[in-house]
Amino acid sequence: MTAVIDKPVRTPGRWAAPPRPVWEEKPSRAGVAGKGLVLFLACFAILFPLWIVVATSLSTRKAIDEAGGLVMIPTDITFIAYQELLSGGQVTRAALVSIGVTLVGTVFSMTVSVLCAYGLSRSGSLGHRWILMLLLATMFFSAGLIPTYLLVQSLGLMDSYLALILPSAISVFNILVLRGFFMGISQELIDSARIDGAGDLRILRQIVLPLSRAVVAVITLFYAVGYWSAWFNASLYLNDQDMLPLQNVMIQLVQKQEAPVGLGQAIKTGELSGLAVQMAVMVMALLPVAVLSPFVQKHFKKGMLTGAVKG
């Protein structure tokens, strides 16, 4: 006498596929509409203030006076504010200072960060664990503002453009992201290059960096935006008005401390509106970041997530 074992009855579609999590299910029409509405509101909250800034910078003094301040819809477009700002004087000089500091500072920061990250990514490098621990400690502990100021002063960097670069040249977070990405590169490629007689610098230049374009592009953008937007170091270490970068000139304009050289008389005679000049300087400060960001956007996911996860 044999025992009968009950078998599960297979119903249509029961074993077709395991159920998916809720967040992987196809969204309903209401969900799609809700997401679209949220994205629209978020874009509107970001772009509407920028539109007001641009519209006001392109408006005449009469249009600004009729609007009572900020202009939402420009009725009479003029570029006189940009023409006056770029015709020479303090704003033009400040823009050139910001461009120079950004280019030199970004190249210096990327060079040091890449070399440091590559050395820390090699397990056989001398003292890499202790150096890594020291770098991590600086993320949680710092000397403070007064010792930093005294150090810059003792090094003779006051009223020097190096004071805008050296105190904030290195970001430990960026080094860790680069290190994590470098550690994800196949060790077999590096070993085969060593067998062929390649040194560390050649391996870094011809193998590691070409494979790390995504993370290098993202970190470069981080450094560039940081230098372009920086104003605090200049307010501490620069006393010469002719050496101020664009961000500090913009702060002076917004706070109405001092009109740029060459514009004070134009504002007094009614040719320019002080508010239009302020908005034009803001547009000039935001334009480089707005132009460069879309070109690096495609690298953000691969560069940041891969570097962070593998680190």
DOFIKE-728153 format. One record per residue (C-alpha): x negated, y negated, z; residue in one letter. Coordinates in Angstrom, 2 decimals. Example, Ala and Ser with C-alpha at 12.3 -4.5 7.8 and 13.67 -1.06 7.14 Angstrom:
// residues 2
NODE_-12.30_4.50_7.80_A
NODE_-13.67_1.06_7.14_S
END
This chain:
// residues 311
NODE_0.00_0.00_0.00_M
NODE_-1.54_-3.20_-1.14_T
NODE_-1.05_-6.57_0.49_A
NODE_0.50_-9.31_-1.58_V
NODE_-1.30_-12.68_-1.36_I
NODE_0.78_-15.71_-2.10_D
NODE_-0.82_-17.90_-4.76_K
NODE_-0.14_-21.60_-5.07_P
NODE_2.29_-22.38_-7.81_V
NODE_0.79_-24.73_-10.38_R
NODE_3.12_-27.52_-11.26_T
NODE_2.70_-29.71_-14.32_P
NODE_0.02_-32.28_-13.71_G
NODE_-0.84_-31.01_-10.23_R
NODE_-4.41_-29.99_-11.09_W
NODE_-4.90_-32.46_-13.92_A
NODE_-6.96_-35.01_-11.98_A
NODE_-7.53_-35.93_-8.36_P
NODE_-5.70_-39.00_-7.12_P
NODE_-7.70_-42.23_-7.46_R
NODE_-8.15_-44.77_-4.68_P
NODE_-5.73_-47.65_-4.57_V
NODE_-8.31_-50.16_-5.78_W
NODE_-8.95_-48.04_-8.90_E
NODE_-5.32_-47.79_-9.91_E
NODE_-4.10_-49.78_-12.89_K
NODE_-2.82_-53.12_-11.56_P
NODE_0.81_-54.00_-11.97_S
NODE_2.01_-56.99_-13.94_R
NODE_2.59_-58.90_-10.74_A
NODE_-0.96_-58.13_-9.62_G
NODE_-2.42_-59.28_-12.93_V
NODE_-0.36_-62.47_-12.78_A
NODE_-1.42_-63.09_-9.19_G
NODE_-5.11_-62.63_-10.02_K
NODE_-4.78_-64.95_-12.98_G
NODE_-3.12_-67.60_-10.83_L
NODE_-5.83_-67.36_-8.17_V
NODE_-8.60_-67.63_-10.78_L
NODE_-6.86_-70.61_-12.40_F
NODE_-6.53_-72.41_-9.07_L
NODE_-10.17_-71.69_-8.22_A
NODE_-11.38_-72.99_-11.60_C
NODE_-9.16_-76.04_-11.28_F
NODE_-10.48_-76.81_-7.78_A
NODE_-14.06_-76.64_-9.14_I
NODE_-13.65_-78.35_-12.52_L
NODE_-11.19_-81.11_-11.62_F
NODE_-13.61_-83.07_-9.38_P
NODE_-16.32_-82.67_-12.03_L
NODE_-13.93_-84.01_-14.65_W
NODE_-13.19_-87.06_-12.49_I
NODE_-16.90_-87.74_-12.09_V
NODE_-17.52_-87.51_-15.86_V
NODE_-14.41_-89.55_-16.73_A
NODE_-15.34_-92.32_-14.30_T
NODE_-18.90_-92.48_-15.63_S
NODE_-17.53_-92.99_-19.16_L
NODE_-15.01_-95.68_-18.18_S
NODE_-15.32_-99.42_-18.48_T
NODE_-15.18_-101.77_-15.53_R
NODE_-11.65_-102.81_-16.55_K
NODE_-10.40_-99.21_-16.60_A
NODE_-11.95_-98.51_-13.20_I
NODE_-10.38_-101.64_-11.72_D
NODE_-6.97_-100.73_-13.17_E
NODE_-7.24_-97.19_-11.75_A
NODE_-8.23_-98.58_-8.37_G
NODE_-11.39_-96.48_-8.23_G
NODE_-11.89_-93.02_-9.69_L
NODE_-10.50_-92.45_-13.19_V
NODE_-8.72_-89.24_-14.16_M
NODE_-7.95_-90.11_-17.80_I
NODE_-10.41_-92.49_-19.47_P
NODE_-8.63_-94.95_-21.76_T
NODE_-11.67_-96.80_-23.07_D
NODE_-14.75_-94.59_-23.33_I
NODE_-18.16_-96.25_-23.14_T
NODE_-21.69_-94.95_-22.65_F
NODE_-23.10_-98.21_-21.32_I
NODE_-23.86_-96.69_-17.91_A
NODE_-25.98_-93.92_-19.44_Y
NODE_-27.66_-96.34_-21.83_Q
NODE_-28.70_-98.61_-18.99_E
NODE_-29.86_-95.73_-16.80_L
NODE_-31.99_-94.19_-19.57_L
NODE_-33.37_-97.47_-20.87_S
NODE_-36.12_-97.48_-18.25_G
NODE_-36.47_-98.43_-14.63_G
NODE_-36.10_-96.53_-11.40_Q
NODE_-33.57_-93.93_-12.55_V
NODE_-35.57_-92.94_-15.63_T
NODE_-38.75_-92.71_-13.57_R
NODE_-36.95_-90.67_-10.89_A
NODE_-35.62_-88.26_-13.53_A
NODE_-39.15_-87.73_-14.87_L
NODE_-40.41_-87.14_-11.33_V
NODE_-37.71_-84.53_-10.72_S
NODE_-38.47_-82.79_-14.01_I
NODE_-42.20_-82.69_-13.29_G
NODE_-41.78_-81.46_-9.71_V
NODE_-39.29_-78.82_-10.85_T
NODE_-41.52_-77.46_-13.62_L
NODE_-44.76_-77.43_-11.62_V
NODE_-43.10_-76.19_-8.43_G
NODE_-41.20_-73.40_-10.19_T
NODE_-44.32_-72.13_-11.96_V
NODE_-46.34_-72.21_-8.73_F
NODE_-43.61_-70.55_-6.65_S
NODE_-42.97_-67.82_-9.21_M
NODE_-46.68_-67.07_-9.58_T
NODE_-47.23_-66.68_-5.85_V
NODE_-43.95_-64.79_-5.31_S
NODE_-44.56_-62.30_-8.13_V
NODE_-48.12_-61.58_-7.02_L
NODE_-47.05_-61.18_-3.39_C
NODE_-44.06_-58.99_-4.27_A
NODE_-46.12_-56.74_-6.53_Y
NODE_-48.79_-56.26_-3.86_G
NODE_-46.17_-55.42_-1.24_L
NODE_-44.43_-52.97_-3.59_S
NODE_-47.57_-50.80_-3.87_R
NODE_-47.68_-48.46_-0.88_S
NODE_-51.46_-48.12_-1.10_G
NODE_-52.25_-51.83_-0.94_S
NODE_-54.31_-53.04_2.01_L
NODE_-52.25_-54.10_5.03_G
NODE_-49.00_-54.35_3.08_H
NODE_-46.90_-53.23_6.05_R
NODE_-48.33_-55.85_8.41_W
NODE_-48.02_-58.58_5.79_I
NODE_-44.42_-57.55_5.15_L
NODE_-43.62_-57.73_8.86_M
NODE_-45.18_-61.20_9.10_L
NODE_-43.11_-62.40_6.17_L
NODE_-39.94_-61.00_7.70_L
NODE_-40.72_-62.76_10.97_A
NODE_-40.75_-66.13_9.20_T
NODE_-37.13_-65.57_8.18_M
NODE_-36.07_-65.63_11.82_F
NODE_-38.65_-67.88_13.47_F
NODE_-40.09_-71.19_12.29_S
NODE_-42.31_-73.86_13.80_A
NODE_-39.71_-76.59_13.40_G
NODE_-39.53_-79.96_11.72_L
NODE_-42.01_-81.92_13.85_I
NODE_-44.92_-79.43_13.56_P
NODE_-44.29_-79.19_9.83_T
NODE_-44.37_-82.97_9.50_Y
NODE_-47.59_-83.19_11.52_L
NODE_-49.17_-80.46_9.38_L
NODE_-48.28_-82.26_6.14_V
NODE_-49.64_-85.50_7.60_Q
NODE_-52.88_-83.87_8.77_S
NODE_-53.45_-82.36_5.32_L
NODE_-53.21_-85.82_3.75_G
NODE_-50.12_-84.99_1.69_L
NODE_-48.10_-88.06_2.67_M
NODE_-46.99_-90.06_-0.39_D
NODE_-48.07_-87.15_-2.59_S
NODE_-46.03_-85.02_-4.96_Y
NODE_-47.61_-81.94_-3.39_L
NODE_-45.53_-82.70_-0.31_A
NODE_-42.45_-81.94_-2.42_L
NODE_-43.80_-78.53_-3.47_I
NODE_-46.02_-76.90_-0.86_L
NODE_-43.80_-77.05_2.29_P
NODE_-41.01_-75.14_0.54_S
NODE_-42.90_-73.31_-2.17_A
NODE_-42.20_-69.75_-1.02_I
NODE_-38.93_-68.03_-0.19_S
NODE_-39.30_-64.74_1.64_V
NODE_-35.85_-63.67_0.47_F
NODE_-36.90_-64.07_-3.18_N
NODE_-40.08_-62.10_-2.51_I
NODE_-38.07_-59.25_-0.99_L
NODE_-35.73_-59.15_-3.98_V
NODE_-38.67_-59.03_-6.39_L
NODE_-40.37_-56.36_-4.27_R
NODE_-37.25_-54.21_-4.29_G
NODE_-37.03_-54.40_-8.07_F
NODE_-40.73_-53.62_-8.55_F
NODE_-40.41_-50.57_-6.31_M
NODE_-37.70_-49.23_-8.61_G
NODE_-40.04_-49.08_-11.61_I
NODE_-41.16_-45.57_-12.44_S
NODE_-44.46_-44.69_-10.80_Q
NODE_-45.33_-42.46_-13.76_E
NODE_-45.60_-45.52_-16.02_L
NODE_-48.04_-47.17_-13.65_I
NODE_-50.07_-44.00_-13.18_D
NODE_-50.34_-43.45_-16.94_S
NODE_-51.53_-47.04_-17.37_A
NODE_-54.19_-46.51_-14.69_R
NODE_-55.38_-43.38_-16.48_I
NODE_-55.79_-45.48_-19.62_D
NODE_-58.00_-47.87_-17.65_G
NODE_-55.55_-50.71_-16.95_A
NODE_-56.07_-52.78_-13.84_G
NODE_-53.41_-54.18_-11.53_D
NODE_-53.13_-57.55_-13.30_L
NODE_-52.75_-55.88_-16.68_R
NODE_-50.15_-53.47_-15.30_I
NODE_-48.25_-56.39_-13.80_L
NODE_-48.40_-58.44_-16.98_R
NODE_-47.72_-55.75_-19.60_Q
NODE_-45.52_-53.23_-17.76_I
NODE_-43.93_-54.57_-14.60_V
NODE_-42.91_-58.05_-15.75_L
NODE_-41.41_-56.97_-19.11_P
NODE_-39.26_-54.43_-17.24_L
NODE_-38.24_-57.04_-14.66_S
NODE_-36.95_-59.82_-16.89_R
NODE_-33.55_-59.86_-15.22_A
NODE_-34.74_-60.38_-11.67_V
NODE_-37.50_-62.77_-12.77_V
NODE_-34.96_-64.92_-14.62_A
NODE_-32.67_-65.05_-11.58_V
NODE_-35.42_-65.90_-9.11_I
NODE_-36.79_-68.52_-11.49_T
NODE_-33.37_-70.15_-11.58_L
NODE_-33.19_-70.08_-7.78_F
NODE_-36.52_-71.85_-7.45_Y
NODE_-35.74_-74.36_-10.20_A
NODE_-32.38_-75.31_-8.72_V
NODE_-33.96_-75.61_-5.28_G
NODE_-36.65_-78.03_-6.51_Y
NODE_-34.21_-80.01_-8.65_W
NODE_-31.70_-80.43_-5.83_S
NODE_-34.24_-81.06_-3.04_A
NODE_-34.16_-84.47_-1.37_W
NODE_-35.07_-83.90_2.28_F
NODE_-38.83_-83.52_1.78_N
NODE_-38.95_-86.69_-0.29_A
NODE_-37.11_-88.64_2.39_S
NODE_-39.65_-87.43_4.97_L
NODE_-42.96_-87.58_3.16_Y
NODE_-42.56_-90.30_0.50_L
NODE_-42.56_-93.99_1.40_N
NODE_-43.15_-95.34_-2.11_D
NODE_-39.84_-96.04_-3.87_Q
NODE_-41.44_-95.48_-7.27_D
NODE_-42.23_-91.85_-6.35_M
NODE_-38.70_-90.87_-5.31_L
NODE_-37.01_-88.05_-7.29_P
NODE_-33.57_-88.36_-8.85_L
NODE_-31.64_-86.91_-5.92_Q
NODE_-32.94_-89.56_-3.52_N
NODE_-32.10_-92.35_-5.95_V
NODE_-28.61_-90.89_-6.26_M
NODE_-28.24_-90.93_-2.48_I
NODE_-29.24_-94.59_-2.40_Q
NODE_-26.68_-95.37_-5.06_L
NODE_-23.85_-93.47_-3.37_V
NODE_-24.63_-95.08_-0.03_Q
NODE_-25.01_-98.44_-1.79_K
NODE_-28.34_-99.02_-0.15_Q
NODE_-30.10_-100.36_-3.23_E
NODE_-29.21_-100.69_-6.89_A
NODE_-31.74_-99.29_-9.37_P
NODE_-34.17_-101.76_-10.86_V
NODE_-32.64_-103.36_-13.97_G
NODE_-29.04_-102.57_-13.06_L
NODE_-28.45_-104.94_-10.18_G
NODE_-27.98_-107.98_-12.43_Q
NODE_-25.79_-106.05_-14.88_A
NODE_-23.47_-105.02_-12.04_I
NODE_-23.32_-108.56_-10.68_K
NODE_-22.43_-110.08_-14.05_T
NODE_-19.60_-107.60_-14.58_G
NODE_-21.15_-105.69_-17.47_E
NODE_-21.27_-102.51_-15.40_L
NODE_-19.24_-101.05_-12.59_S
NODE_-21.23_-99.84_-9.64_G
NODE_-18.93_-96.82_-9.37_L
NODE_-19.58_-95.88_-13.02_A
NODE_-23.32_-96.02_-12.39_V
NODE_-22.98_-93.77_-9.34_Q
NODE_-20.97_-91.20_-11.29_M
NODE_-23.41_-91.34_-14.23_A
NODE_-26.34_-90.57_-11.94_V
NODE_-24.37_-87.63_-10.49_M
NODE_-23.76_-86.28_-13.99_V
NODE_-27.47_-86.58_-14.79_M
NODE_-28.30_-84.66_-11.61_A
NODE_-25.77_-81.90_-12.33_L
NODE_-26.37_-81.53_-16.07_L
NODE_-29.58_-79.40_-16.06_P
NODE_-28.12_-76.83_-13.65_V
NODE_-24.84_-76.67_-15.58_A
NODE_-26.69_-76.14_-18.87_V
NODE_-29.16_-73.48_-17.66_L
NODE_-26.83_-71.41_-15.47_S
NODE_-24.80_-69.78_-18.31_P
NODE_-28.00_-68.49_-19.95_F
NODE_-29.09_-66.73_-16.75_V
NODE_-25.62_-65.59_-15.70_Q
NODE_-25.88_-62.27_-17.57_K
NODE_-28.93_-61.34_-15.47_H
NODE_-27.37_-62.02_-12.07_F
NODE_-25.71_-58.65_-11.51_K
NODE_-28.65_-56.54_-12.67_K
NODE_-31.32_-58.72_-11.12_G
NODE_-29.83_-59.30_-7.68_M
NODE_-28.03_-56.02_-7.03_L
NODE_-30.78_-53.74_-8.30_T
NODE_-33.47_-55.62_-6.43_G
NODE_-31.47_-55.70_-3.20_A
NODE_-30.29_-52.06_-3.24_V
NODE_-33.64_-50.50_-4.14_K
NODE_-35.46_-52.65_-1.60_G
END
